[in-house]
Amino acid sequence: MRRIDWAWGFAGRSGGIDPARLAETSLGPLLGQDTAEQVRRAGSRREALTLLLGSPEFQRR
């Protein structure tokens, strides 16, 4: 839950970052179709960034 809270806070201060572009740039071929779809369908930019930062692909080490 802390990770999601952090992602929500970060997304609120992120300025004009485009979530879909960030996903493609940062993850490239690791970006899963389900995650890309959820980011694209999010209700707001902030929600999209939160979903991206909380996604399994983004958390992978």
PDB file of N, CA, C and O in Angstrom:
ATOM      1  N   MET A   1       0.820  -1.178   0.000  1.00  0.00           N
ATOM      2  CA  MET A   1       0.000   0.000   0.000  1.00  0.00           C
ATOM      3  C   MET A   1       0.876   1.257   0.000  1.00  0.00           C
ATOM      4  O   MET A   1       0.526   2.268  -0.609  1.00  0.00           O
ATOM      5  N   ARG A   2       1.995   1.183   0.676  1.00  0.00           N
ATOM      6  CA  ARG A   2       2.902   2.339   0.697  1.00  0.00           C
ATOM      7  C   ARG A   2       3.397   2.688  -0.706  1.00  0.00           C
ATOM      8  O   ARG A   2       3.522   3.858  -1.067  1.00  0.00           O
ATOM      9  N   ARG A   3       3.673   1.653  -1.478  1.00  0.00           N
ATOM     10  CA  ARG A   3       4.174   1.874  -2.834  1.00  0.00           C
ATOM     11  C   ARG A   3       3.119   2.582  -3.687  1.00  0.00           C
ATOM     12  O   ARG A   3       3.447   3.481  -4.462  1.00  0.00           O
ATOM     13  N   ILE A   4       1.860   2.180  -3.545  1.00  0.00           N
ATOM     14  CA  ILE A   4       0.774   2.808  -4.294  1.00  0.00           C
ATOM     15  C   ILE A   4       0.576   4.247  -3.816  1.00  0.00           C
ATOM     16  O   ILE A   4       0.376   5.151  -4.627  1.00  0.00           O
ATOM     17  N   ASP A   5       0.633   4.459  -2.500  1.00  0.00           N
ATOM     18  CA  ASP A   5       0.518   5.829  -1.970  1.00  0.00           C
ATOM     19  C   ASP A   5       1.635   6.715  -2.507  1.00  0.00           C
ATOM     20  O   ASP A   5       1.400   7.866  -2.874  1.00  0.00           O
ATOM     21  N   TRP A   6       2.853   6.175  -2.554  1.00  0.00           N
ATOM     22  CA  TRP A   6       3.977   6.936  -3.088  1.00  0.00           C
ATOM     23  C   TRP A   6       3.748   7.246  -4.566  1.00  0.00           C
ATOM     24  O   TRP A   6       3.956   8.377  -5.007  1.00  0.00           O
ATOM     25  N   ALA A   7       3.320   6.240  -5.329  1.00  0.00           N
ATOM     26  CA  ALA A   7       3.082   6.426  -6.762  1.00  0.00           C
ATOM     27  C   ALA A   7       2.009   7.477  -6.998  1.00  0.00           C
ATOM     28  O   ALA A   7       2.147   8.306  -7.897  1.00  0.00           O
ATOM     29  N   TRP A   8       0.933   7.456  -6.201  1.00  0.00           N
ATOM     30  CA  TRP A   8      -0.144   8.444  -6.326  1.00  0.00           C
ATOM     31  C   TRP A   8       0.394   9.853  -6.058  1.00  0.00           C
ATOM     32  O   TRP A   8       0.089  10.791  -6.795  1.00  0.00           O
ATOM     33  N   GLY A   9       1.196   9.992  -4.999  1.00  0.00           N
ATOM     34  CA  GLY A   9       1.779  11.290  -4.677  1.00  0.00           C
ATOM     35  C   GLY A   9       2.726  11.776  -5.758  1.00  0.00           C
ATOM     36  O   GLY A   9       2.681  12.944  -6.144  1.00  0.00           O
ATOM     37  N   PHE A  10       3.574  10.902  -6.246  1.00  0.00           N
ATOM     38  CA  PHE A  10       4.505  11.250  -7.311  1.00  0.00           C
ATOM     39  C   PHE A  10       3.750  11.667  -8.569  1.00  0.00           C
ATOM     40  O   PHE A  10       4.090  12.665  -9.205  1.00  0.00           O
ATOM     41  N   ALA A  11       2.731  10.901  -8.918  1.00  0.00           N
ATOM     42  CA  ALA A  11       1.949  11.194 -10.121  1.00  0.00           C
ATOM     43  C   ALA A  11       1.282  12.561 -10.029  1.00  0.00           C
ATOM     44  O   ALA A  11       1.106  13.238 -11.042  1.00  0.00           O
ATOM     45  N   GLY A  12       0.912  12.967  -8.826  1.00  0.00           N
ATOM     46  CA  GLY A  12       0.300  14.272  -8.638  1.00  0.00           C
ATOM     47  C   GLY A  12       1.263  15.433  -8.808  1.00  0.00           C
ATOM     48  O   GLY A  12       0.841  16.567  -9.038  1.00  0.00           O
ATOM     49  N   ARG A  13       2.550  15.156  -8.697  1.00  0.00           N
ATOM     50  CA  ARG A  13       3.576  16.204  -8.818  1.00  0.00           C
ATOM     51  C   ARG A  13       4.405  16.065 -10.089  1.00  0.00           C
ATOM     52  O   ARG A  13       5.433  16.726 -10.234  1.00  0.00           O
ATOM     53  N   SER A  14       3.976  15.229 -10.988  1.00  0.00           N
ATOM     54  CA  SER A  14       4.819  14.871 -12.130  1.00  0.00           C
ATOM     55  C   SER A  14       4.735  15.809 -13.320  1.00  0.00           C
ATOM     56  O   SER A  14       5.391  15.570 -14.334  1.00  0.00           O
ATOM     57  N   GLY A  15       3.960  16.850 -13.225  1.00  0.00           N
ATOM     58  CA  GLY A  15       3.886  17.794 -14.340  1.00  0.00           C
ATOM     59  C   GLY A  15       3.200  17.199 -15.547  1.00  0.00           C
ATOM     60  O   GLY A  15       2.152  16.564 -15.430  1.00  0.00           O
ATOM     61  N   GLY A  16       3.789  17.406 -16.698  1.00  0.00           N
ATOM     62  CA  GLY A  16       3.154  16.982 -17.945  1.00  0.00           C
ATOM     63  C   GLY A  16       3.641  15.662 -18.499  1.00  0.00           C
ATOM     64  O   GLY A  16       3.611  15.461 -19.713  1.00  0.00           O
ATOM     65  N   ILE A  17       4.083  14.770 -17.659  1.00  0.00           N
ATOM     66  CA  ILE A  17       4.564  13.472 -18.133  1.00  0.00           C
ATOM     67  C   ILE A  17       3.415  12.712 -18.791  1.00  0.00           C
ATOM     68  O   ILE A  17       2.325  12.608 -18.229  1.00  0.00           O
ATOM     69  N   ASP A  18       3.668  12.187 -19.979  1.00  0.00           N
ATOM     70  CA  ASP A  18       2.687  11.370 -20.681  1.00  0.00           C
ATOM     71  C   ASP A  18       2.883   9.913 -20.239  1.00  0.00           C
ATOM     72  O   ASP A  18       3.924   9.323 -20.527  1.00  0.00           O
ATOM     73  N   PRO A  19       1.902   9.327 -19.547  1.00  0.00           N
ATOM     74  CA  PRO A  19       2.058   7.967 -19.024  1.00  0.00           C
ATOM     75  C   PRO A  19       2.347   6.924 -20.097  1.00  0.00           C
ATOM     76  O   PRO A  19       3.189   6.049 -19.896  1.00  0.00           O
ATOM     77  N   ALA A  20       1.665   7.005 -21.226  1.00  0.00           N
ATOM     78  CA  ALA A  20       1.885   6.016 -22.294  1.00  0.00           C
ATOM     79  C   ALA A  20       3.305   6.130 -22.855  1.00  0.00           C
ATOM     80  O   ALA A  20       3.953   5.120 -23.129  1.00  0.00           O
ATOM     81  N   ARG A  21       3.768   7.336 -23.020  1.00  0.00           N
ATOM     82  CA  ARG A  21       5.130   7.545 -23.535  1.00  0.00           C
ATOM     83  C   ARG A  21       6.176   7.071 -22.525  1.00  0.00           C
ATOM     84  O   ARG A  21       7.172   6.451 -22.898  1.00  0.00           O
ATOM     85  N   LEU A  22       5.943   7.366 -21.252  1.00  0.00           N
ATOM     86  CA  LEU A  22       6.854   6.903 -20.208  1.00  0.00           C
ATOM     87  C   LEU A  22       6.915   5.381 -20.177  1.00  0.00           C
ATOM     88  O   LEU A  22       7.991   4.800 -20.042  1.00  0.00           O
ATOM     89  N   ALA A  23       5.762   4.744 -20.301  1.00  0.00           N
ATOM     90  CA  ALA A  23       5.702   3.280 -20.291  1.00  0.00           C
ATOM     91  C   ALA A  23       6.532   2.703 -21.433  1.00  0.00           C
ATOM     92  O   ALA A  23       7.335   1.793 -21.228  1.00  0.00           O
ATOM     93  N   GLU A  24       6.335   3.232 -22.623  1.00  0.00           N
ATOM     94  CA  GLU A  24       7.056   2.731 -23.788  1.00  0.00           C
ATOM     95  C   GLU A  24       8.551   3.020 -23.701  1.00  0.00           C
ATOM     96  O   GLU A  24       9.372   2.167 -24.039  1.00  0.00           O
ATOM     97  N   THR A  25       8.899   4.206 -23.254  1.00  0.00           N
ATOM     98  CA  THR A  25      10.309   4.599 -23.162  1.00  0.00           C
ATOM     99  C   THR A  25      11.050   3.816 -22.086  1.00  0.00           C
ATOM    100  O   THR A  25      12.171   3.357 -22.305  1.00  0.00           O
ATOM    101  N   SER A  26      10.423   3.667 -20.926  1.00  0.00           N
ATOM    102  CA  SER A  26      11.117   3.038 -19.802  1.00  0.00           C
ATOM    103  C   SER A  26      11.095   1.516 -19.861  1.00  0.00           C
ATOM    104  O   SER A  26      12.048   0.871 -19.425  1.00  0.00           O
ATOM    105  N   LEU A  27      10.027   0.936 -20.391  1.00  0.00           N
ATOM    106  CA  LEU A  27       9.906  -0.519 -20.374  1.00  0.00           C
ATOM    107  C   LEU A  27      10.116  -1.172 -21.729  1.00  0.00           C
ATOM    108  O   LEU A  27      10.532  -2.328 -21.803  1.00  0.00           O
ATOM    109  N   GLY A  28       9.836  -0.445 -22.794  1.00  0.00           N
ATOM    110  CA  GLY A  28      10.024  -0.997 -24.138  1.00  0.00           C
ATOM    111  C   GLY A  28       9.333  -2.331 -24.305  1.00  0.00           C
ATOM    112  O   GLY A  28       8.132  -2.437 -24.058  1.00  0.00           O
ATOM    113  N   PRO A  29      10.071  -3.362 -24.723  1.00  0.00           N
ATOM    114  CA  PRO A  29       9.455  -4.664 -24.976  1.00  0.00           C
ATOM    115  C   PRO A  29       8.983  -5.389 -23.712  1.00  0.00           C
ATOM    116  O   PRO A  29       8.254  -6.377 -23.810  1.00  0.00           O
ATOM    117  N   LEU A  30       9.380  -4.922 -22.541  1.00  0.00           N
ATOM    118  CA  LEU A  30       8.924  -5.544 -21.298  1.00  0.00           C
ATOM    119  C   LEU A  30       7.505  -5.126 -20.927  1.00  0.00           C
ATOM    120  O   LEU A  30       6.872  -5.751 -20.075  1.00  0.00           O
ATOM    121  N   LEU A  31       7.005  -4.067 -21.567  1.00  0.00           N
ATOM    122  CA  LEU A  31       5.659  -3.577 -21.273  1.00  0.00           C
ATOM    123  C   LEU A  31       4.631  -4.592 -21.747  1.00  0.00           C
ATOM    124  O   LEU A  31       4.544  -4.899 -22.936  1.00  0.00           O
ATOM    125  N   GLY A  32       3.854  -5.106 -20.804  1.00  0.00           N
ATOM    126  CA  GLY A  32       2.826  -6.083 -21.135  1.00  0.00           C
ATOM    127  C   GLY A  32       1.597  -5.428 -21.748  1.00  0.00           C
ATOM    128  O   GLY A  32       1.302  -4.259 -21.500  1.00  0.00           O
ATOM    129  N   GLN A  33       0.902  -6.195 -22.540  1.00  0.00           N
ATOM    130  CA  GLN A  33      -0.291  -5.686 -23.208  1.00  0.00           C
ATOM    131  C   GLN A  33      -1.354  -5.259 -22.190  1.00  0.00           C
ATOM    132  O   GLN A  33      -2.014  -4.238 -22.383  1.00  0.00           O
ATOM    133  N   ASP A  34      -1.526  -6.024 -21.116  1.00  0.00           N
ATOM    134  CA  ASP A  34      -2.517  -5.677 -20.093  1.00  0.00           C
ATOM    135  C   ASP A  34      -2.187  -4.343 -19.420  1.00  0.00           C
ATOM    136  O   ASP A  34      -3.069  -3.509 -19.217  1.00  0.00           O
ATOM    137  N   THR A  35      -0.925  -4.152 -19.081  1.00  0.00           N
ATOM    138  CA  THR A  35      -0.522  -2.895 -18.435  1.00  0.00           C
ATOM    139  C   THR A  35      -0.711  -1.719 -19.386  1.00  0.00           C
ATOM    140  O   THR A  35      -1.228  -0.676 -18.986  1.00  0.00           O
ATOM    141  N   ALA A  36      -0.301  -1.876 -20.633  1.00  0.00           N
ATOM    142  CA  ALA A  36      -0.467  -0.804 -21.618  1.00  0.00           C
ATOM    143  C   ALA A  36      -1.939  -0.440 -21.765  1.00  0.00           C
ATOM    144  O   ALA A  36      -2.280   0.739 -21.864  1.00  0.00           O
ATOM    145  N   GLU A  37      -2.802  -1.431 -21.781  1.00  0.00           N
ATOM    146  CA  GLU A  37      -4.246  -1.202 -21.901  1.00  0.00           C
ATOM    147  C   GLU A  37      -4.792  -0.453 -20.682  1.00  0.00           C
ATOM    148  O   GLU A  37      -5.584   0.478 -20.829  1.00  0.00           O
ATOM    149  N   GLN A  38      -4.377  -0.850 -19.499  1.00  0.00           N
ATOM    150  CA  GLN A  38      -4.854  -0.184 -18.282  1.00  0.00           C
ATOM    151  C   GLN A  38      -4.372   1.264 -18.210  1.00  0.00           C
ATOM    152  O   GLN A  38      -5.122   2.147 -17.795  1.00  0.00           O
ATOM    153  N   VAL A  39      -3.149   1.506 -18.604  1.00  0.00           N
ATOM    154  CA  VAL A  39      -2.616   2.874 -18.619  1.00  0.00           C
ATOM    155  C   VAL A  39      -3.413   3.714 -19.609  1.00  0.00           C
ATOM    156  O   VAL A  39      -3.777   4.853 -19.316  1.00  0.00           O
ATOM    157  N   ARG A  40      -3.679   3.152 -20.772  1.00  0.00           N
ATOM    158  CA  ARG A  40      -4.417   3.869 -21.809  1.00  0.00           C
ATOM    159  C   ARG A  40      -5.859   4.154 -21.396  1.00  0.00           C
ATOM    160  O   ARG A  40      -6.408   5.193 -21.763  1.00  0.00           O
ATOM    161  N   ARG A  41      -6.475   3.254 -20.643  1.00  0.00           N
ATOM    162  CA  ARG A  41      -7.885   3.384 -20.280  1.00  0.00           C
ATOM    163  C   ARG A  41      -8.124   4.084 -18.941  1.00  0.00           C
ATOM    164  O   ARG A  41      -9.273   4.248 -18.531  1.00  0.00           O
ATOM    165  N   ALA A  42      -7.074   4.490 -18.266  1.00  0.00           N
ATOM    166  CA  ALA A  42      -7.220   5.145 -16.957  1.00  0.00           C
ATOM    167  C   ALA A  42      -8.063   6.411 -17.079  1.00  0.00           C
ATOM    168  O   ALA A  42      -8.106   7.047 -18.132  1.00  0.00           O
ATOM    169  N   GLY A  43      -8.730   6.762 -15.984  1.00  0.00           N
ATOM    170  CA  GLY A  43      -9.609   7.916 -15.982  1.00  0.00           C
ATOM    171  C   GLY A  43      -8.902   9.257 -15.991  1.00  0.00           C
ATOM    172  O   GLY A  43      -9.505  10.268 -16.351  1.00  0.00           O
ATOM    173  N   SER A  44      -7.640   9.285 -15.603  1.00  0.00           N
ATOM    174  CA  SER A  44      -6.887  10.534 -15.589  1.00  0.00           C
ATOM    175  C   SER A  44      -5.403  10.223 -15.775  1.00  0.00           C
ATOM    176  O   SER A  44      -4.978   9.073 -15.666  1.00  0.00           O
ATOM    177  N   ARG A  45      -4.629  11.262 -16.055  1.00  0.00           N
ATOM    178  CA  ARG A  45      -3.181  11.092 -16.201  1.00  0.00           C
ATOM    179  C   ARG A  45      -2.573  10.594 -14.889  1.00  0.00           C
ATOM    180  O   ARG A  45      -1.679   9.748 -14.889  1.00  0.00           O
ATOM    181  N   ARG A  46      -3.069  11.129 -13.778  1.00  0.00           N
ATOM    182  CA  ARG A  46      -2.547  10.725 -12.475  1.00  0.00           C
ATOM    183  C   ARG A  46      -2.820   9.248 -12.206  1.00  0.00           C
ATOM    184  O   ARG A  46      -1.942   8.535 -11.721  1.00  0.00           O
ATOM    185  N   GLU A  47      -4.014   8.792 -12.513  1.00  0.00           N
ATOM    186  CA  GLU A  47      -4.338   7.376 -12.343  1.00  0.00           C
ATOM    187  C   GLU A  47      -3.478   6.506 -13.252  1.00  0.00           C
ATOM    188  O   GLU A  47      -3.012   5.442 -12.843  1.00  0.00           O
ATOM    189  N   ALA A  48      -3.271   6.958 -14.479  1.00  0.00           N
ATOM    190  CA  ALA A  48      -2.454   6.196 -15.425  1.00  0.00           C
ATOM    191  C   ALA A  48      -1.023   6.044 -14.918  1.00  0.00           C
ATOM    192  O   ALA A  48      -0.452   4.956 -14.987  1.00  0.00           O
ATOM    193  N   LEU A  49      -0.442   7.134 -14.407  1.00  0.00           N
ATOM    194  CA  LEU A  49       0.917   7.048 -13.872  1.00  0.00           C
ATOM    195  C   LEU A  49       0.981   6.149 -12.644  1.00  0.00           C
ATOM    196  O   LEU A  49       1.937   5.392 -12.472  1.00  0.00           O
ATOM    197  N   THR A  50      -0.032   6.232 -11.797  1.00  0.00           N
ATOM    198  CA  THR A  50      -0.060   5.382 -10.606  1.00  0.00           C
ATOM    199  C   THR A  50      -0.131   3.908 -11.008  1.00  0.00           C
ATOM    200  O   THR A  50       0.570   3.073 -10.437  1.00  0.00           O
ATOM    201  N   LEU A  51      -0.973   3.593 -11.983  1.00  0.00           N
ATOM    202  CA  LEU A  51      -1.073   2.212 -12.468  1.00  0.00           C
ATOM    203  C   LEU A  51       0.246   1.744 -13.073  1.00  0.00           C
ATOM    204  O   LEU A  51       0.671   0.610 -12.850  1.00  0.00           O
ATOM    205  N   LEU A  52       0.882   2.613 -13.829  1.00  0.00           N
ATOM    206  CA  LEU A  52       2.160   2.248 -14.441  1.00  0.00           C
ATOM    207  C   LEU A  52       3.224   1.992 -13.379  1.00  0.00           C
ATOM    208  O   LEU A  52       3.913   0.973 -13.425  1.00  0.00           O
ATOM    209  N   LEU A  53       3.360   2.901 -12.432  1.00  0.00           N
ATOM    210  CA  LEU A  53       4.389   2.752 -11.400  1.00  0.00           C
ATOM    211  C   LEU A  53       4.122   1.553 -10.488  1.00  0.00           C
ATOM    212  O   LEU A  53       5.056   0.993  -9.913  1.00  0.00           O
ATOM    213  N   GLY A  54       2.869   1.162 -10.355  1.00  0.00           N
ATOM    214  CA  GLY A  54       2.526   0.013  -9.532  1.00  0.00           C
ATOM    215  C   GLY A  54       2.462  -1.298 -10.291  1.00  0.00           C
ATOM    216  O   GLY A  54       2.205  -2.346  -9.699  1.00  0.00           O
ATOM    217  N   SER A  55       2.692  -1.252 -11.585  1.00  0.00           N
ATOM    218  CA  SER A  55       2.577  -2.456 -12.416  1.00  0.00           C
ATOM    219  C   SER A  55       3.716  -3.440 -12.125  1.00  0.00           C
ATOM    220  O   SER A  55       4.799  -3.041 -11.696  1.00  0.00           O
ATOM    221  N   PRO A  56       3.458  -4.715 -12.364  1.00  0.00           N
ATOM    222  CA  PRO A  56       4.526  -5.719 -12.150  1.00  0.00           C
ATOM    223  C   PRO A  56       5.764  -5.456 -13.007  1.00  0.00           C
ATOM    224  O   PRO A  56       6.889  -5.657 -12.550  1.00  0.00           O
ATOM    225  N   GLU A  57       5.561  -5.008 -14.245  1.00  0.00           N
ATOM    226  CA  GLU A  57       6.705  -4.758 -15.130  1.00  0.00           C
ATOM    227  C   GLU A  57       7.577  -3.632 -14.583  1.00  0.00           C
ATOM    228  O   GLU A  57       8.803  -3.711 -14.664  1.00  0.00           O
ATOM    229  N   PHE A  58       6.969  -2.594 -14.032  1.00  0.00           N
ATOM    230  CA  PHE A  58       7.728  -1.452 -13.555  1.00  0.00           C
ATOM    231  C   PHE A  58       8.465  -1.796 -12.254  1.00  0.00           C
ATOM    232  O   PHE A  58       9.515  -1.221 -11.968  1.00  0.00           O
ATOM    233  N   GLN A  59       7.930  -2.708 -11.486  1.00  0.00           N
ATOM    234  CA  GLN A  59       8.536  -3.074 -10.207  1.00  0.00           C
ATOM    235  C   GLN A  59       9.588  -4.156 -10.335  1.00  0.00           C
ATOM    236  O   GLN A  59      10.296  -4.463  -9.376  1.00  0.00           O
ATOM    237  N   ARG A  60       9.687  -4.726 -11.509  1.00  0.00           N
ATOM    238  CA  ARG A  60      10.634  -5.812 -11.735  1.00  0.00           C
ATOM    239  C   ARG A  60      12.060  -5.339 -11.494  1.00  0.00           C
ATOM    240  O   ARG A  60      12.423  -4.229 -11.885  1.00  0.00           O
ATOM    241  N   ARG A  61      12.854  -6.159 -10.864  1.00  0.00           N
ATOM    242  CA  ARG A  61      14.232  -5.756 -10.559  1.00  0.00           C
ATOM    243  C   ARG A  61      15.211  -6.511 -11.398  1.00  0.00           C
ATOM    244  O   ARG A  61      16.418  -6.302 -11.277  1.00  0.00           O
TER     245      ARG A  61
END
